[in-house]
């Protein structure tokens, strides 16, 4: 676990105060770490199983509070993915327009949707 305790960017050792545990459930633990030397943040997902510990770290620009809010949200369900796929199949605009849209599909029809 020594590699887990080092910043992936500057290789400095994390101090205990740099690491916050967000959740521990069923052998899985989620941490947020911020390096006090280079100010880089990471989220670490760790799971203990019968063959050992598996960890995956993700560099992030989220601070602890932002990460806490996002990780507290409901997970994306298969229904969400299917609904999004159906919406994207109907969409006929550019990617830039799609990413900047603020249209609520429940309020009005998207002008780029195919009929």
C-alpha positions as CSV (number, residue, x, y, z in Angstrom):
1,X,0.0,0.0,0.0
2,X,3.0,2.3,0.0
3,X,2.3,3.5,-3.5
4,X,-1.2,4.5,-2.5
5,X,0.1,6.8,0.1
6,X,2.2,8.9,-2.4
7,X,1.0,11.7,-4.7
8,X,0.8,10.3,-8.2
9,X,2.1,13.7,-9.6
10,X,5.0,14.8,-7.3
11,X,5.6,11.5,-5.5
12,X,5.5,13.1,-2.1
13,X,4.1,11.1,0.8
14,X,0.5,12.1,1.9
15,X,0.1,13.2,5.4
16,X,-2.9,11.7,7.4
17,X,-4.6,15.1,7.3
18,X,-4.5,15.0,3.4
19,X,-6.7,11.9,3.2
20,X,-10.4,11.9,3.9
21,X,-12.5,8.7,3.8
22,X,-15.9,9.3,2.2
23,X,-17.5,5.9,2.4
24,X,-16.8,2.4,3.6
25,X,-19.3,-0.3,2.7
26,X,-19.0,-4.1,2.1
27,X,-15.2,-4.1,1.9
28,X,-15.1,-1.1,-0.5
29,X,-13.7,2.2,0.6
30,X,-13.6,5.6,-1.1
31,X,-11.0,8.3,-0.3
32,X,-10.3,11.8,-1.4
33,X,-6.7,13.0,-1.2
34,X,-5.1,16.4,-1.7
35,X,-1.3,16.7,-1.9
36,X,-0.1,19.5,0.3
37,X,3.0,19.9,-1.9
38,X,1.5,20.2,-5.4
39,X,-2.2,20.7,-4.5
40,X,-3.2,17.8,-6.8
41,X,-6.3,15.9,-5.8
42,X,-7.2,12.3,-6.4
43,X,-10.1,10.0,-5.6
44,X,-9.2,6.5,-4.6
45,X,-11.5,3.5,-4.8
46,X,-10.3,0.5,-2.8
47,X,-11.8,-2.9,-2.4
48,X,-10.7,-5.9,-0.3
49,X,-11.4,-9.3,-1.6
50,X,-10.3,-12.9,-1.0
51,X,-7.3,-12.4,-3.2
52,X,-6.1,-9.1,-1.7
53,X,-6.8,-5.4,-2.1
54,X,-7.5,-3.7,-5.4
55,X,-7.3,0.1,-5.7
56,X,-8.1,2.5,-8.6
57,X,-7.1,6.1,-8.3
58,X,-8.4,9.0,-10.4
59,X,-6.8,12.4,-10.6
60,X,-9.4,15.1,-10.2
61,X,-9.9,18.9,-10.0
62,X,-12.7,18.4,-7.5
63,X,-12.1,19.6,-4.0
64,X,-13.3,17.5,-1.0
65,X,-16.7,19.2,-0.8
66,X,-17.4,18.9,-4.5
67,X,-16.3,15.3,-4.5
68,X,-18.5,14.6,-1.5
69,X,-21.6,16.0,-3.2
70,X,-21.0,14.1,-6.4
71,X,-20.2,10.8,-4.8
72,X,-23.4,11.1,-2.7
73,X,-25.6,11.2,-5.8
74,X,-27.5,8.2,-7.1
75,X,-25.5,6.0,-9.5
76,X,-26.4,6.0,-13.2
77,X,-28.9,3.2,-13.8
78,X,-29.3,1.1,-17.0
79,X,-32.6,3.0,-17.5
80,X,-30.7,6.3,-17.5
81,X,-28.3,5.1,-20.1
82,X,-31.1,3.7,-22.3
83,X,-33.0,7.0,-22.0
84,X,-29.9,9.0,-22.9
85,X,-29.3,6.8,-25.9
86,X,-32.8,7.3,-27.1
87,X,-32.4,11.1,-26.8
88,X,-29.1,11.1,-28.6
89,X,-30.5,9.1,-31.5
90,X,-33.2,11.8,-31.9
91,X,-30.7,14.6,-31.7
92,X,-29.6,16.2,-34.9
93,X,-27.4,19.2,-33.8
94,X,-23.7,19.6,-33.3
95,X,-21.7,18.3,-30.3
96,X,-21.0,21.9,-29.2
97,X,-24.7,22.7,-29.2
98,X,-25.4,19.6,-27.3
99,X,-22.9,20.3,-24.6
100,X,-24.1,23.9,-24.2
101,X,-27.8,23.3,-24.3
102,X,-29.9,24.1,-21.2
103,X,-33.2,23.0,-22.7
104,X,-35.2,20.8,-20.4
105,X,-36.7,18.1,-22.5
106,X,-39.8,17.9,-20.3
107,X,-40.6,21.6,-20.9
108,X,-40.4,21.9,-24.6
109,X,-39.2,20.0,-27.7
110,X,-35.6,20.4,-28.7
111,X,-35.3,22.1,-32.1
112,X,-32.6,19.7,-33.2
113,X,-34.6,16.5,-32.6
114,X,-35.6,14.5,-35.6
115,X,-39.3,13.9,-36.0
